[in-house]
Amino acid sequence: MDLGILDRNALVFGGSKGMGRACAHQLAMAGVNVVIAARTESTLARTANEISEATGTEVRYVVANIATEEGREAAIAACPNPDILVNNADGPAPGDFRTWSQHDWHAAIDTMAFGPIDMIRRVVDGMTGRRFGRIVNIVSRSVKIPQLELGLSNGARSCLVGFVAGLARQTVRHNVTINNLLPGVFATEAQRNHIMGMLEPGGKNFDQLWAERGSNNPAGRYGQPDELGMLCAFICSAHAGYICGQNILIDGGAYPGTF
């Protein structure tokens, strides 16, 4: 399918690894001029080169942390007028809310709520003026299926989702859509780090927890990053202008509800 976004400009946070990288790859496959942003230059440089070689579309990169003012400034300087914005950031490790400090809460909110909201603020009026914009926030199924050990993520990501619910209804008439993708368990480095945070002395080892987490999913497996990347690319396409303000689960059927 021709996605109708050839030569559009995209800024993809968390684009050097995992699901963010998969989104960047699929957008580059569609002929989009992609800038990937993350915190580690060596990983960014390698990923940009690999996607460029694989797709034939040059991918650029910028060292930028979405949680900081400096990082967001650097990202905008590298991609001043994005038609597509993908907000994506790792969540904090699992833990017990009794041990979380005010600093922990502020760090989570800066990374998973305020940072993405501030990026939306920076780009949405330009998109409105150009009569085309696609904003996709990669959040988590935890906003629909809260997990106690992921309280920092549950809270901060729900803040972002709640904010988007209002704004999206104002921008869609200008062909600017804002949607959230809610991934379940995916075979990524972030998932491995999550499981490492769940290990307990005398409990199950990493390999046991990893196997159980995949096999317990109704699909009987982990999701693959490219599956989310392809969904993201379609949501960013010219054909998806009537999809707005949605929280789209991609979790192998793990969410147990009807609605």
C-alpha positions in Angstrom: 0.0 0.0 0.0 1.2 3.5 -0.8 0.8 5.4 2.5 0.8 8.7 0.7 3.5 10.3 2.9 6.4 10.3 0.5 8.8 13.2 1.4 7.0 14.0 4.6 9.3 14.8 7.6 9.2 12.7 10.8 10.8 13.0 14.2 10.9 9.7 16.1 11.9 9.7 19.8 13.4 6.5 21.1 14.2 5.7 17.5 17.5 3.9 18.0 16.1 0.7 19.5 13.0 -1.5 19.8 9.6 -0.2 18.9 10.8 3.3 18.1 13.4 1.9 15.7 10.7 -0.2 14.1 8.5 2.9 13.6 11.4 4.8 12.1 12.2 1.9 9.7 8.7 1.6 8.4 8.3 5.3 7.9 11.6 5.4 6.0 10.3 2.5 3.9 7.4 4.8 3.0 9.8 7.4 1.8 9.5 9.7 4.8 12.5 11.9 5.8 13.2 10.5 9.3 15.2 12.0 12.2 15.6 9.6 15.1 16.2 10.9 18.6 17.6 9.2 21.6 20.2 9.6 24.3 23.2 7.5 23.1 25.0 8.7 20.0 26.8 5.4 19.1 23.5 3.5 19.0 21.8 6.3 17.1 24.6 6.5 14.5 24.5 2.7 13.9 20.7 2.6 13.7 20.5 5.5 11.3 23.1 3.9 9.0 21.4 0.5 9.1 17.9 1.9 8.3 19.3 4.1 5.6 21.0 1.1 3.9 18.0 -1.1 4.3 15.4 1.3 2.9 17.4 3.5 0.5 16.1 6.6 2.4 18.6 8.7 4.4 17.9 8.7 8.1 19.4 11.4 10.3 19.8 11.4 14.0 20.0 13.8 17.0 21.2 13.1 20.5 18.2 14.3 22.6 16.4 13.3 25.8 12.7 14.0 25.6 12.6 14.5 29.4 14.8 17.6 29.3 14.3 21.1 27.8 17.7 20.9 26.2 16.8 17.6 24.6 13.5 18.8 23.2 15.2 22.0 21.8 17.9 19.8 20.1 15.2 17.6 18.5 13.3 20.5 17.1 16.6 22.1 15.8 17.3 18.8 13.9 13.7 18.5 12.6 12.1 22.0 12.7 8.8 21.3 10.9 7.9 17.7 11.4 4.7 16.4 9.7 4.9 13.3 11.9 5.9 13.1 15.5 6.4 9.8 17.3 6.7 10.2 21.1 8.3 7.2 22.7 10.3 6.7 25.9 11.2 3.8 28.2 9.3 3.5 31.4 11.0 3.1 34.8 11.8 -0.3 36.3 9.1 -2.1 38.3 9.1 -1.4 42.0 7.1 -0.8 45.2 5.3 2.6 45.4 6.3 2.8 49.1 9.9 3.4 48.0 9.3 6.0 45.3 10.3 9.5 46.2 9.0 12.8 44.8 12.0 12.8 42.5 11.0 9.4 41.1 7.5 10.7 40.3 8.8 13.9 38.7 11.3 12.0 36.6 8.5 9.6 35.4 6.2 12.5 34.6 9.0 14.4 32.7 9.8 11.4 30.6 6.3 10.0 29.9 3.9 12.9 30.2 5.4 16.4 30.2 8.1 15.7 27.6 5.7 14.3 25.0 3.1 17.0 25.8 5.7 19.7 25.3 6.8 18.2 22.0 3.2 18.2 20.9 3.0 21.9 21.9 6.0 22.7 19.8 4.8 21.1 16.6 1.0 21.1 16.5 0.4 24.6 15.3 2.8 24.1 12.4 1.0 20.9 11.4 -2.3 22.7 11.6 -1.1 25.5 9.3 0.1 22.9 6.8 -3.1 21.0 7.1 -1.3 17.7 7.7 0.0 16.2 10.9 0.2 12.8 12.6 1.2 12.5 16.2 1.6 9.0 17.7 2.4 8.4 21.3 3.7 4.9 22.1 2.5 4.3 25.7 1.6 1.0 27.2 -1.3 -1.4 27.8 -0.8 -0.5 31.5 -3.1 2.5 31.0 -5.9 0.0 30.5 -4.6 -2.9 32.6 -2.8 -1.3 35.5 0.1 -3.3 37.0 0.9 -2.4 40.6 4.7 -2.7 40.1 4.4 -0.3 37.2 2.7 2.4 39.2 5.1 5.2 37.9 4.3 4.2 34.3 0.5 3.7 35.0 0.3 7.2 36.4 2.5 9.2 34.1 1.3 7.6 30.9 -2.3 8.0 31.9 -1.7 11.7 32.3 -0.5 11.9 28.7 -3.5 9.8 27.4 -5.9 12.0 29.3 -4.4 15.2 27.9 -4.5 13.8 24.4 -8.2 12.9 24.7 -9.1 16.6 24.8 -6.6 18.1 22.3 -7.2 15.5 19.6 -10.8 16.5 19.2 -9.6 20.1 18.4 -7.0 19.3 15.9 -8.6 16.6 13.7 -10.7 19.1 11.7 -7.3 20.5 10.5 -6.1 17.0 9.3 -3.9 16.7 12.4 -4.5 13.4 14.3 -3.2 12.4 17.7 -3.4 8.7 18.7 -1.9 6.4 21.3 -0.5 2.9 20.7 -0.8 0.6 23.7 1.7 -2.3 23.2 1.6 -5.4 25.4 4.5 -7.7 25.8 7.0 -7.2 23.0 10.4 -8.9 22.4 12.5 -5.8 23.1 15.4 -4.7 25.3 12.9 -2.7 27.4 11.0 -5.9 28.1 14.1 -7.7 29.1 14.9 -4.9 31.5 11.4 -5.1 32.9 11.8 -8.8 33.7 15.2 -8.2 35.3 13.5 -5.8 37.6 11.0 -8.5 38.6 13.7 -11.0 39.7 13.6 -11.9 43.4 16.1 -13.9 45.5 15.0 -17.6 45.5 12.4 -17.0 42.8 12.2 -17.9 39.2 15.1 -17.0 37.0 15.1 -14.7 34.0 14.7 -17.5 31.4 11.7 -18.9 33.3 10.0 -15.5 33.6 10.7 -14.6 30.0 9.2 -17.9 28.7 6.1 -17.6 30.9 5.5 -14.0 30.0 5.3 -14.9 26.3 3.5 -18.2 26.6 0.8 -16.8 28.9 -0.3 -14.3 26.3 -3.3 -15.4 24.3 -1.2 -15.3 21.2 1.3 -17.6 22.8 4.2 -15.3 22.0 5.8 -11.9 22.3 4.9 -9.2 19.8 7.7 -8.3 17.3 8.7 -4.6 17.0 8.0 -4.5 13.3 4.4 -5.4 14.0 4.0 -2.2 16.0 6.1 -0.3 13.4 3.8 -1.2 10.6 0.8 -0.2 12.6 2.4 3.2 13.5 3.2 3.8 9.8 -0.4 3.3 8.8 -1.7 5.6 11.6 0.8 8.2 10.2 -0.4 7.7 6.7 -2.6 9.9 4.5 -5.3 7.3 4.7 -5.7 7.6 8.5 -7.1 11.1 8.9 -10.4 9.7 10.4 -8.6 7.9 13.2 -8.1 10.3 16.0 -8.0 10.4 19.8 -7.8 6.6 20.0 -6.0 4.2 22.3 -5.1 1.3 20.1 -4.2 -1.9 21.8 -1.6 -4.2 20.2 -1.2 -6.9 22.7 -2.0 -10.3 21.3 -5.4 -10.2 22.8 -4.2 -9.9 26.4 -6.7 -7.2 27.4 -9.7 -9.1 28.7 -12.4 -6.6 28.1 -15.0 -6.3 25.4 -14.7 -2.6 25.0 
